[in-house]
């Protein structure tokens, strides 16, 4: 009987907690959500300012990188 009451209490508390979840209302002073076209335009502007494709120089190391050095491995790998 004790476990049944515990289970009933848990079910009721979960049901009451789930019932209280509501979407938050929009504050009157907040700006409206941006449209998808506005977001795409903003992304394009950011990509243009960050890309700098004509300024990229090829990296040429002055000494060999550790990944370029040959190592001896056993043949059974």
C-alpha positions, 0 to 999 in steps of 0.5 A: 500500500505504501508503494502504491501511494508513493507511485500515485504521489509521483504520478500526480506531481509529474502531471502537475509539473508537466501542466505548468509548462507554457510558452513564454509570452513575448515582451512588448518591447522586444523586436520581432524575429528576423525573417529567413531572408534577412538572416541569409543576407546577414550571413552573406555579408559576414562571409564576404567580410571574413573570406578575404580569399585574395589575401591567402598565402600558401604556407611553406614550412622552413623545416620539415614538419614532424608529420612529414618525417618517415618512420620505420614500421613493422611489416605486420601492421 
